Amino acid sequence: MKIRLTGLPAEVESAVAVIGALPGFDVTGISGPHPNRGLSRLVRVYLDIRLISPPASGQPQPGKEIPA
């Protein structure tokens, strides 16, 4: 999977660390920060992530409705 993060440099750096520590995901690639266009202070980082374990039992599955 490819995930794009956009934010201030410190926010993006923190988010990369949090995502990298999530169980069940293997971060296989991280792009360097790319500045957003124009006069923006925001940057973009692209993560390549591989799912390494199925969702835990009882967790919502993509495309499935969550019972109310």
Backbone as ProteinMPNN parsed JSONL, in Angstrom:
{"seq_chain_A": "MKIRLTGLPAEVESAVAVIGALPGFDVTGISGPHPNRGLSRLVRVYLDIRLISPPASGQPQPGKEIPA", "coords_chain_A": {"N_chain_A": [[0.853, -1.16, 0.0], [0.394, 2.293, -0.55], [0.833, 5.231, 1.201], [0.079, 8.622, 1.655], [1.342, 11.239, 3.522], [0.619, 14.441, 4.719], [1.62, 17.506, 6.028], [2.923, 19.753, 8.555], [6.503, 19.757, 8.821], [7.446, 18.628, 11.347], [5.123, 17.382, 12.305], [4.633, 15.447, 10.332], [6.939, 13.912, 10.56], [6.579, 12.853, 13.15], [4.22, 11.379, 12.728], [5.116, 9.445, 10.912], [6.804, 7.986, 12.59], [4.928, 6.959, 14.438], [3.238, 5.411, 12.775], [5.13, 3.586, 11.857], [5.513, 2.1, 14.141], [3.2, 0.692, 14.51], [1.502, -2.357, 15.133], [1.305, -5.143, 12.913], [1.853, -3.949, 10.511], [4.322, -3.418, 8.017], [6.671, -1.163, 7.283], [7.967, -0.521, 4.27], [9.189, 1.363, 2.729], [10.144, 4.823, 2.685], [9.662, 8.005, 1.506], [11.698, 10.939, 1.032], [11.01, 14.16, 2.555], [8.839, 16.1, 0.593], [8.43, 19.348, -0.539], [5.309, 21.107, -0.409], [3.448, 22.668, -3.077], [3.779, 26.121, -4.085], [3.656, 28.758, -1.652], [3.489, 27.285, 0.635], [4.077, 25.912, 3.899], [3.924, 23.293, 4.313], [4.746, 19.78, 3.962], [5.127, 16.74, 2.023], [5.152, 13.252, 2.538], [5.734, 10.015, 1.413], [4.705, 6.78, 2.174], [5.518, 3.38, 1.844], [3.819, 0.548, 2.566], [3.344, -2.663, 3.975], [0.919, -5.056, 4.695], [1.134, -7.244, 7.336], [-0.237, -8.954, 8.971], [-3.474, -10.388, 9.513], [-6.519, -8.529, 10.304], [-7.452, -8.349, 13.763], [-9.701, -10.616, 15.416], [-13.077, -9.643, 15.578], [-12.601, -7.042, 14.88], [-13.468, -4.328, 12.688], [-13.914, -5.071, 9.241], [-12.653, -4.069, 6.062], [-15.097, -2.657, 3.914], [-17.21, -3.849, 5.222], [-20.153, -3.43, 7.143], [-20.416, -1.766, 10.283], [-21.985, -2.972, 13.115], [-24.667, -1.275, 14.798]], "CA_chain_A": [[0.0, 0.0, 0.0], [1.108, 3.564, -0.512], [0.124, 6.219, 2.013], [0.675, 9.959, 1.597], [1.146, 12.074, 4.7], [0.828, 15.856, 4.447], [1.543, 18.32, 7.233], [4.161, 20.441, 8.893], [7.574, 18.748, 8.901], [7.494, 17.919, 12.636], [3.944, 16.523, 12.384], [4.833, 14.318, 9.433], [7.984, 13.071, 11.164], [5.954, 12.132, 14.261], [3.272, 10.413, 12.175], [5.908, 8.341, 10.351], [7.253, 7.166, 13.725], [3.764, 6.263, 14.992], [2.828, 4.381, 11.818], [6.176, 2.564, 11.852], [5.423, 1.291, 15.36], [1.927, -0.025, 14.559], [1.596, -3.79, 14.888], [0.601, -5.627, 11.745], [2.301, -3.25, 9.313], [5.759, -3.371, 7.759], [6.989, -0.023, 6.432], [9.019, -0.983, 3.36], [9.836, 2.507, 2.094], [9.74, 6.168, 3.104], [10.282, 9.023, 0.658], [12.111, 12.15, 1.736], [9.935, 15.156, 2.526], [8.705, 16.901, -0.621], [7.664, 20.558, -0.202], [4.081, 21.342, -1.164], [3.594, 23.75, -4.056], [3.484, 27.486, -3.664], [4.31, 29.292, -0.456], [3.08, 26.451, 1.759], [5.111, 25.362, 4.794], [3.643, 21.866, 4.445], [5.524, 18.822, 3.178], [4.505, 15.44, 1.774], [5.997, 12.065, 2.642], [5.03, 8.832, 0.928], [5.103, 5.538, 2.839], [5.149, 2.091, 1.27], [3.506, -0.284, 3.729], [2.855, -4.015, 3.685], [0.131, -5.654, 5.764], [1.79, -8.507, 7.673], [-1.113, -9.845, 9.731], [-4.885, -10.049, 9.308], [-7.127, -7.821, 11.431], [-7.834, -9.184, 14.901], [-11.106, -11.021, 15.466], [-13.941, -8.62, 16.15], [-12.288, -5.736, 14.311], [-14.187, -4.109, 11.432], [-13.238, -5.441, 8.003], [-12.969, -3.114, 4.991], [-16.28, -2.991, 3.126], [-18.256, -4.442, 6.062], [-20.809, -2.468, 8.014], [-20.217, -1.948, 11.715], [-23.313, -2.984, 13.734], [-24.928, -0.157, 15.723]], "C_chain_A": [[0.899, 1.223, 0.0], [0.232, 4.56, 0.234], [0.851, 7.547, 1.886], [0.326, 10.693, 2.876], [1.451, 13.512, 4.3], [0.675, 16.621, 5.743], [2.809, 19.116, 7.41], [5.252, 19.399, 9.082], [7.606, 17.961, 10.212], [6.309, 16.969, 12.794], [4.124, 15.267, 11.543], [5.875, 13.363, 10.01], [7.412, 12.244, 12.317], [4.997, 11.057, 13.754], [3.994, 9.212, 11.579], [6.36, 7.411, 11.475], [6.097, 6.35, 14.306], [3.339, 5.124, 14.06], [3.847, 3.249, 11.777], [6.118, 1.638, 13.049], [4.127, 0.49, 15.451], [2.128, -1.522, 14.324], [0.814, -4.167, 13.629], [0.989, -4.952, 10.442], [3.819, -3.284, 9.228], [5.993, -2.207, 6.803], [8.184, -0.425, 5.576], [9.727, 0.156, 2.646], [9.267, 3.814, 2.595], [10.445, 7.151, 2.181], [10.762, 10.167, 1.537], [10.978, 13.162, 1.7], [9.989, 15.976, 1.235], [7.91, 18.153, -0.249], [6.392, 20.647, -1.045], [4.297, 22.542, -2.082], [3.264, 25.104, -3.446], [4.241, 27.873, -2.413], [3.963, 28.5, 0.8], [4.284, 26.031, 2.597], [4.96, 23.854, 4.938], [4.545, 21.033, 3.538], [4.697, 17.559, 2.99], [5.56, 14.364, 1.938], [5.142, 10.887, 2.194], [5.598, 7.602, 1.619], [4.653, 4.355, 1.996], [5.001, 1.144, 2.452], [2.949, -1.619, 3.261], [2.105, -4.511, 4.909], [0.731, -7.022, 6.072], [0.941, -9.419, 8.547], [-2.554, -9.432, 9.472], [-5.424, -9.27, 10.501], [-7.537, -8.799, 12.528], [-9.325, -9.491, 14.852], [-11.927, -9.934, 16.144], [-13.671, -7.229, 15.624], [-13.05, -5.566, 13.005], [-13.318, -4.471, 10.231], [-13.572, -4.389, 6.953], [-14.18, -3.586, 4.189], [-17.411, -3.605, 3.925], [-18.854, -3.351, 6.943], [-20.526, -2.813, 9.472], [-21.604, -1.917, 12.358], [-23.465, -1.849, 14.745], [-25.182, -0.653, 17.119]], "O_chain_A": [[2.027, 1.182, 0.492], [-0.954, 4.712, -0.061], [2.076, 7.609, 1.992], [-0.839, 10.764, 3.267], [2.44, 13.768, 3.614], [-0.289, 16.413, 6.48], [3.665, 19.151, 6.526], [4.959, 18.267, 9.466], [7.777, 16.742, 10.187], [6.457, 15.88, 13.348], [3.807, 14.162, 11.984], [5.707, 12.145, 9.952], [7.728, 11.061, 12.445], [4.967, 9.949, 14.29], [3.534, 8.079, 11.724], [6.308, 6.19, 11.331], [6.272, 5.176, 14.632], [3.108, 4.003, 14.513], [3.473, 2.081, 11.673], [6.614, 0.514, 12.989], [3.965, -0.311, 16.371], [2.852, -1.91, 13.407], [-0.219, -3.568, 13.329], [0.508, -5.34, 9.377], [4.512, -3.191, 10.241], [5.567, -2.252, 5.648], [9.281, -0.643, 6.091], [10.764, -0.061, 2.019], [8.077, 3.919, 2.894], [11.671, 7.142, 2.076], [10.283, 10.34, 2.658], [10.066, 13.028, 0.883], [11.043, 16.477, 0.842], [6.818, 18.035, 0.305], [6.39, 20.311, -2.229], [5.22, 23.331, -1.881], [2.568, 25.206, -2.436], [5.335, 27.373, -2.152], [4.13, 29.0, 1.912], [5.376, 25.821, 2.069], [5.768, 23.206, 5.604], [5.033, 21.498, 2.509], [3.71, 17.33, 3.689], [6.71, 14.533, 1.532], [3.971, 10.782, 2.556], [6.812, 7.399, 1.651], [3.53, 4.337, 1.493], [5.931, 0.959, 3.238], [2.192, -1.698, 2.293], [2.597, -4.399, 6.032], [0.831, -7.87, 5.185], [1.349, -10.542, 8.84], [-2.829, -8.255, 9.236], [-4.858, -9.338, 11.592], [-7.922, -9.935, 12.249], [-10.11, -8.714, 14.31], [-11.516, -9.374, 17.16], [-14.446, -6.312, 15.898], [-13.263, -6.54, 12.283], [-12.118, -4.198, 10.223], [-14.684, -3.862, 6.958], [-14.28, -4.759, 3.83], [-18.479, -3.863, 3.369], [-18.148, -2.464, 7.424], [-20.411, -3.98, 9.844], [-22.337, -0.945, 12.177], [-22.521, -1.505, 15.456], [-25.418, 0.147, 18.025]]}, "name": "protein", "num_of_chains": 1, "seq": "MKIRLTGLPAEVESAVAVIGALPGFDVTGISGPHPNRGLSRLVRVYLDIRLISPPASGQPQPGKEIPA"}
